Amino acid sequence: MYGKRIEGAWLVFDHWRNNRLNISLFITITLMNTIAIFLLIVASLLAVLTFSHIKKAHKISTQAVQLQKKLLIALCAQ
């Protein structure tokens, strides 16, 4: 593609060359995307559960609750 041929290297986004599908690269891409989506769902679920537990907390001061929410939002942004 860039005038150089790299033999034996994994160019993951180069799974379709010369109208032929490279099955191993396609499986790798599919597997990595599946893992990433699964981890995003787990992280979102844990964030929602944490928000709900912070909201239900009775023995924590309002200042501590606000701090916990800010920290969780910062963590979710990362």
Summary of the structure (lengths in Angstrom):
residues: 78
radius of gyration: 22.0
end to end distance: 34.2
largest distance: 65.8
contacts: 138
relative contact order: 0.08
helix: 64%
strand: 5%
